[in-house]
Amino acid sequence: MRIGTGEHTYEWTEKWAEIPDTQSAREGWAHHGIVVSNTGNVISFHQAEPTVLIFDGDGSLVDSWEATVQNAHGMTLVEEGGEEFLWLADNLSAQVVKTTLDGQVVMSIERPDLEVYREGKYSPTDVAVYEERNGGNGDIIVTDGYGSSYIHHYDKDGNHLRSLNGTEGDGGHFATPHGVWINTRKPDAELYIADRSNGQIQVYGLDGKFSRAFGTGGGQDWLHSPSGFAAWSEYLIVAELRGSRVTLLDAEDNPVAYIGENTGAFKLNEGWPNVSHETLIEGKFSSPHGIASDSDGNIYVAEWLVGGRINKLTRSS
């Protein structure tokens, strides 16, 4: 099935990933991230078991390993010295770990010792790294998206540098800062924060200074619920959970396309996002959660629902 328009046309492959057909997989609550390795393998997580799943370009399962986290809610792939690593943000057991691609833990990030956590909840949802190969210094950014709505900034050794809550600028206090991405495509790198419950993206410098917020307010209500980021070429690819769509932005943060839009799905389907698979519509999203892209501009979307659904959108040449 083809979706999209013009240069943003894709071939939709329904349930592309061949997740093992077990009772736990069918009944498990999928709520995880997804990344693409340099080899083109797609890495995601099992619906019900603490297991990382690795698929080839055809969606066939080629490897798996038992993880030390309960959930890989946020998955980020980085490259250091020619070797790839995974960062896993576990919202369930409140931990953030770095592993090799075969599951060996090499680093972990602790919850910062802040006043807000004397009684407040800590539940990390995503990680971004200012990679040295992209001109960065290795700094690590962790989003506490399901806890106290903070962003925590660490150096490459895991030492806490600063924390942000959105009140530093005009964007307002974060409300479910669900995803994070570092834009290195401009001379000065910027930190993009998917401020989901506020329906906007907030942008900061890597020095912690507020730059701007966009997508909602001021007559520009074209973002609904930004949840996570991927990037290809000059485009930023945004998963919108309650918007039930994937939104493409150009290099100036302007919307250029909505893909697979299923307006109102969260209102119309009882029990959303954990809806029956009988209600899913091919070519339309229900609850986009994890998102990734490969070197050819193909998009992989992991949806949040019981039993899971990972679809591939193959970009038309």
N, C-alpha and C positions, 0 to 999 in steps of 0.2 A: 504494500500500500504506500502511495506517495502522499506526503503531506508538505505543507509550507508553500511558498510562492517564490518565483523568480530565482535569484541566485541562492536563496535560502530554502531550497527544496531538498527533501530527504526521503529515503525509502525506509519505512517503518518495519522493523522485524519484531513481531510480537513475541514476548517471553523468549528473547534471544538466548539468554543464559540457561544452560541445561543443569539446573539445580537438581541434586539427587532427589528422586521421588520417594520420600519416606514420610511416615506419619508426622514426625516432628517438623519436617520441612513444610508440609501442607498446613499444619496447624500453628506453626511458630509465627511470632510477631516480627516481621521484617522492619528494621529501623536502623539502617546502616549506611555507610559510605561506599564509595567505589573509586578506583584509580586505574590508570593505564601505565604499564611499565614501558621502558625503552624498547623492549622486545616485541611490544604490541600485545602482550598478555593483559587481560583485564582481571583485576584483583578486587574481590568483594568479601562478603561475610555471610555466614549461614543464618537462616531465619531463627533457628531455635537452639543451636548449639554453638559453643565458643570456638568456632572453626573458621579460619580464613580459607576462602575458595579462590582458585586461580583458573581462568578460562582462556582458551586460545581465541584467535580471531573469528572462529566459527561458532563460538559459544560453548564449545565442548569443555568439560571439566578435565584439566590436565594435572592438577595437583591440589593438595590441601594440607593444612597443618593446624594442630590444636593451639589456640591462642591463650595467653595469660590474662586476657581481658574478657569480661562477660559480654561486651558489645563493642564493635568497632563503629560506633556512631559516626565519628569523624575519621576519615582515612586520608592521609597526605603522603605523597611519594616525593622523596628528595634524593639528590645525587651528590655524593661526596667522594672525591678522589677516584672517580670512575665507578664507584659502587653505589647501588641503590638501596635505600632504606624506607621503611614505612613508619609513619607516626600514627598512632591509634589513640583517639580520644574516647574514653569509655564513660558514658553518662551514668551507667548503672553502678559501677564500683568506684566511681569518682577518681579515676586515675588516667594519666597520659603516659604512654610508653613509646619508645623508639625500638624497632626491631629490624633485623635483617629480613630479606625476602623469603627466608625459610623459617622465620619465627624466633630467632635468637634475640632475646632482649639485651640491648646495649645501653639503654639510658631510660630514665623516668623523670618526670617533672612532678614535684610535690605541690600541693595546694599552698598558696602564699599565706603567710602569717599576718592576716589583716583583721581589723576590728569587725568588719562585716561578717566574718565567718565565726565569730564567737557564738552566734546563734543561727546565722544564715546558712543556707544550703550551698554546697559546691557540687556542680554537675557539668563537667566539661563536655563540649559538643564538637569542637573542631580545633585544628592546629594549622598554623602557617609558619614557614621558615624563610627567612631572608637569606637565600642560598648564596654562598660565596661564588658559585659558578655564574650567578646572575649579577655579580657586582656587590653582593651583600656581605654581611659580617657574621652570618650564621645565627642571628638572633631568632628567638622562638616566640610566637604569639599563640596564646591559648584563650579560647572563648569559653566562659562559664555561661553557656546559653540557657541551661535548664535550672540553674541555681539562682545566683544573686545578680545575674545580668551584668557581669564585669568582663573586661578584657585584660589579660595579664601578659606582660612583656618580660621576657627573660633573655639573658645573653646565651651564647652557644653552649656554655657549660651548665646552664640551668639555674643561674643566679638571678633572682628576681630584681628587675629594674624599676618597673612602674606598673600601675594599674589604672584603667580608665573605666568610667561608668556612663559616659555620654554627656555629663553635665559640664564638660570642659569647653563646649562650643554651643552652636545654635541648634544642633540636632536633637537635643533633649536626652533625657536618661534612656539608656538602652532598654529595650523590652524584648527579651529572647534574642540576644545577639548570637544567632545560630551558626553562622558560617563566617569564614575570614579568608582573605586572599591578598597577596602582596603584588601590586602592579609594578613591574620593573620595565615597562615598555616606554616610559618617559624618562627624561634626565634625572628627575627626583622620584625615587620610589615612593609609593603610597600604599596605605593600609586600607583595604575595603572591608567593611563590616556589614554583614547581612542582618540588619536590625528588624527581624521578621515581624514581630507583633506591632511595630510602628509602621510597617509597610514601606520601609525606606532603606537606602544604603547610606551609611555614614562613612566619610573618608577622612583619614588622619595621616599626618606625616609619620615617618618611623621615629621621629623624636617625641611623639605623643601629642603634637599640636593638631587641633581640629582644623580641617580644611573646608569641608562642605558636606551637605546632606542633600540627597535628591531622590526623586521618584514619587514623593507624596507631599502635598501641600503646595501653596503658591500656584495653584492651577495646573500642576503637573502630575496629577494622580494617575500615573500609568504603571506603577508598581503595586502589587497587591501584597505579597508575602515572600520576599526574597529569603531563600533558605540556604543556598550553597552556590559555589562558583566553579566554573571551569573556564578555560581560555583557549582560543585557537586563532592564529593570525592576528588581525586587529580586533577581533570580537571577544567580548566578555559574555559568557553563557551563564545564565542565572536560572536555577531551579526555583519555581514559585509554588510552594506547597498548597496553600489554599486557593491560589489562582489556577491550579491544575494546568500548568503550562510551563514551557521553557521560553525564556525571553532573551533575545540577543541584543546586546548594546554595542555601539561602535566605539572607537577610541576616545570620543568626546563624551561618553556616557549617555548617548542618545539611543532610544529604542529603535531598532530597525526591523524586528520581526518577533511575532509570537508563534510558537510552534506547539502543535498538539493541544491547543486550548480547549478546555472543557468547563466553561464558565458555570459556576454555581454547583459544581459536583459536591463540594463539602456541605452545602445546604440541602441538596436534593436526595442524597443517599444516606439513609439511616445508619448510624454507627460509624460514619466516616471518621478516620481513614480506613478502618478495618472492615471494609465492605466485602460482600460476597464476590467471588471472581465472576459470577454470572452477570454482575452489573458492569464489569469493565468493558470498555469500548475500544476496539482496535483503532489505532490512529489518534486516540485522545487519552490524555493523562488523567489519573485520578488524584494521586498524591505524590508528586515528584519530590524526592528527598536527597539522595546522593546523586552526584552528577560528575561526569568526567568526559574528556575528549581525547582523541588520538591525533597523531601527526597529520592525518588526512582530513581532519575536521569532522570526523564521525563522532556522534554523541552517544553516551551510555547513561541511562537513567535508572536508578534503583528507587522503586516506590515504597512508601511506608504503608503496608497493609498486611494482614494475616496471610501467610503463604508467599508473600513477596511477588514482585514482578520486575524483571530487569529487561528493558527494551533497548534495542540499538537503532539509532537513526543514522543511516548511511548517507553522507552528503553527496548530492548529485554533482558530477563534474561539469 
